[in-house]
Amino acid sequence: MISGSKNLDSSKKINLVYFLYGKTYINITNACTNSCAFCLRNDKDDVKGAYMWHNNVKVTADDVIAQIEEKKADIKDEIVFCGYGEPLVKYNEVIEIAKYIREAMPDIKIRINTNGHGNYLAKRNIVPELAPLIDSISISLNAQSEETYNKISKPSFDGAYQAMLDFARLCVEEKIDTTLSVVSGFKPEEFPVDVKLCEDIALNMGAKFRAREWIQNGY
């Protein structure tokens, strides 16, 4: 089962495209195969005032592209697929939007922030389709072992940790600029993340590594 939207105020405008610290983000879905203990969406419905919940509204690639067009003048440097959900739940739409960005804004870099379950969701290897369209990918490693990962990420299917690692290796093999990330400092007494072991996992597969400090109050 994939967790989805909260039933919040449907009168608020859904922000499919929003800005944070000068970067542009695409909030294409609220569905996710994980329910991470540290996820900001557990406590907030916005990012810097941009309302993030879709309220079960079906979002198409054209909807996202329309908001990109509206905000085009403010888009600089990079567009990131990252919102209150796992973007590769809608991998077909991500591919379509990335193709549009490549054609319409060839100087803009494209990144995907993902939990690494894209191939599980698609039931096939989508990495070769992503590789020519994106510049980088950040994958949530979250933990040094399956046991700790399952406690933190609370995945909706068995084998999620291995599926994420396999996806990451494929991204490296396709020569996508790949980073594995963890959130450090979140309730270490409950969720003991070994940052050094996580870094070793990333570097040993040829990926980069990033430890992000937990932001208690979100953005």
ABEGO torsion letter per residue (X at the ends): XBBBBBBBBAABBBBABBBBGGBBBBBABABBABBBAABAAAABABBGGBBABAGGBBBBAAAAAAAAAAAAAABBGBBBBBBBEBAAABAAAAAAAAAAAAAABAABBBBBBBAGAAAAAAGBBAAAAAAAABABBBBBAGBABAAAAAAAAGBABBGAAAAAAAAAAAAAAAGBBBBBBBBBGBGAAABBBBAAAAAAAAAAAGBBBBBBBBBAAEX
